[in-house]
Amino acid sequence: MISDEQLNEYRISGERIRVVRDGLESNDIKGIVLAWDETQVMVRRPNKRVVKLDRNYLFQPFSEPRPQPEDL
């Protein structure tokens, strides 16, 4: 689970992130962190829609390479 400190860094910097939900890259969510609570994170996608995601997914900066499916 991603820490509150890391989420706060992403929110303050406005850095674009990638949320890896499974092995398919097409299912990744890209956007910026808006808010979070104990179980969910709100991310604004490039099309301005907001999605709620579970905190147990892999959150990483968009600039980093995506992990390989066997690493998940």
N, C-alpha and C positions, 0 to 999 in steps of 0.2 A: 504494500500500500504506500502511496506517495505521501510524504510528510507535509505538514502545514507550512513549514519553512520553505520547502521547495516550491509549493504552489504559490506562496506569497512572492517569491522571487520572480516567478513567471508572470504573475499579475502586475507587479510593479514595473518590470522591464517592458511588458507588452510584447514579449518574444512569442513568435509563432511556435506552436507545439504540434506534435503528432501523438495521437492516442491510438496505440496498437491494441485492437480488440481480439484478433485471431490471426491465423496464418495468411489471410488474403489481404494484400495491400489495398485493394479496392474498398475494403471495409474500414480502413483507417479514418479517423476524424482529424482534420487539421483546423486550427484556429487559435484563439487566445483565451486564457483563463479569465473568467469574470468573478466567480465566487465559488465557495465550497462549504460543505458541512462534514459531519462525521462519516457519511457514507457516499456522498455524491459530489461531483464537480460540474459546474456550469461552464461550457465552452461556447464562445461565439465563433461560428464558422464564417468563411469569407463572404457567403451570401447573406450575412447579417442574421441568420437564424441561430437560435440558442438551443443547445442540446444539453441534457443532463446525463452524465456518465458515471459509472461506478468507479470508486477510487482504487479498486484492485486492478484495473487495467494498467498497461505500461504507458507512462507519460514520458516523452522525451522531446528535446528541442527539434524542430523541423530540420535544422541544418545538419543534424547528425544522421549518419546512414541508418536505414531501417534494419533491425535485427532479422536474421534469417529465420524462416519458420521452424527449423529444428532447434533453434536457441530458445524459442518460446516454450 
